[in-house]
Amino acid sequence: MLNFFIDNIFVVFGGKVLQQIVGITMGTNCAPLLADIFLYSYEAEFIQSLVSEGKRYLASDFNLTYRYIDDVLSINNPKFADYLSSIYPSELEVKETTETNNSASYLDIMLSYDTDGHMNTSLYDKRDDFNFSITNFPFLSSKIPSSPAYGVFISHLIRYARASTKYMDFVLRARRLADKLLSQGYVCDRLTSSLRKCYGRYGELVIHYDVPLSRMVDAILGLRVEFSFFPAEEEKEENTPEMKLFEKVNLALEVARKVQNGMDTAADSLEKIKSVLMWRHLPGALRIFLLPCFIFISSFFISFDSFSTFLGIGMGIKLFIMNYFYTTYPRLNEKYNSTHKLWNELPTQAQWEKQQAHLQIHQYILQNKIEEESKEEVKEIPEPSLPAQSEEDNISKDDQEFCQLFFLPESERPLDGWKGGKRCSLVNKEKSLLSAFKNGKLFLTRSFLCFERSRKPSKSNIVIPLADVKSVQKTKPYARLPGSGMAIEVIVRSKAFIFGGIINRDEAFENIQEQGNLQSLPWATGNTSKEGASNSRASDLVRRSSAGKFSFPDEYEDSDS
């Protein structure tokens, strides 16, 4: 049957009957399936040949190569173009549609990489490149009902939101569509109502833009003035059926989510205002302080009427002209709106506490002497090679979570042998045996000894700067215990911390001593001279509160929580 179909394809053109001998007729039911099977046979044969020849490493380069009928997408595979002639037959013509090294169109999606290495998607329509206009939407003056006509606007908004990862791409497409529909007789108020309806029903598609509905309406349909000698006739909306139970539940959840987001925004705004009033952000506080000073000084030289006139003109330009352009063009707003930039820079309470925690931690970070010595002693002739990745690029997910938990920079990741921590118990000999042990994990970094008791930021987590340590020694928590004990006692100023139940206690102790010797700390080297004590620069610094994110040794209080 297949041979009969391929050998008996005839077309009539110019009064002549012609036979098609290459390919199959487009539009038939089996054409897409046959094309898919035909190309798959060559692709499967190519991959199997690589595996049989022992070139599995080359076959793995095609993991991110996809094909939909006759459209092929290959990501991170620089060898794909070199092997095209080995994959497909010579009769098949392959055209490359890559725009640049960082962007390419696939089906109706434009794929692109930004400077941070993140992949972004936007809508791609080849009809945009045509030099003539296309009428692909119904005119409102036609005989079709108005509800399906406005439904076209909603359906395309959903399509744009699903295809666009960036808000600007979504707005440009939606505004172009709105302009075309308005030129074909659509009413701006009905389009606004349709946009609000789409936002309410499919808000999850645009929630990642983090843009309120009012701003989105202004960007797509804002500032459109329509003149008419007759009042516009309001069309009666059709009676919608009563909502079902699951629709009511979804509506309640959507309202609750919007209320929660609104309360979060209001709370953040109040915390930003608090940051200005408490001088936590110097540029913002100076602007608020200098404004009344400027008004006070101006009152000596300008009359109240003149000052009010200038103030009104300035406010009018700001509210009705500048804000319109900033709302319509988000990129212009991000680049030139100094008030918007300043407001985004103001820290909330959580951001300020995080900044203070990072500042506190930064005071105790010790220098990496291994890297300094290697830079001074080793001088080799550079050889051409691939760009080396920094340590921050190679950090694992567990190390990232550790640094975020203790507010440490990525350079203060756990040392080799301490990845994942060493299970132990913080022993308080002043309490009874039932409440004396607090289980957790002990970590050693270049500058700190960290005890993790909670997986979330908490005062129960302890950060011990190595520069503050007075002594580290092996110990036995209780004299009645057999053997030499499995504990390490760390004395910080006037406080002692006993970490017991450490497997391979001797090895852990040697690692701590080795790190102290590497940093030339007095408690490890035994040098109590002024030169040795100078390395303990952080011990004389005024300690601030860690804002409840963790505890320094002086702040830690043992509790049963």
Secondary structure, DSSP 4 states (H G I P E B T S, - for coil): -HHHHHHT-EEEETTEEEE--SS--TT-TTHHHHHHHHHHHHHHHHHHHHHHTT-HHHHGGGTTEEEETTEEEE-S-TTTGGGHHHHS-TTS-----EEETTEEEETTEEEEE-TTS-EEEEE--GGGG-SS----S--TTSSS-HHHHHHHHHHHHHHHHHH-SSHHHHHHHHHHHHHHHHHTT--HHHHHHHHHHHHHHSGGGTGGG---HHHHHHHHH-S-----SSPPPPPPPPPPPPP-HHHHHHHHHHHHHHHHHHHHHHHHHHHHHHHHHTTSSHHHHHHHHHHHHHHHHHTTTS-HHHHHHHHHHHHHIIIIIIHHHHHH-HHHHHHH-HHHHHHHHS--HHHHHHHHHHHHHHTTPPP-HHHHHHHHH--------PPPPPTTTT--HHHHHHHHHHT--GGGPPPTT-TT-EEEEEE-TTS-TTTSEEEEEEEE-SSEEEEES-SSS-TTSEEEEGGGEEEEEEE-SSTTSSTT-SEEEEEETTEEEEEE--TTHHHHHHHHHHHHHHTT-HHHH---SHHHHTT-GGGGSPPPP-TTS-B-TTT------
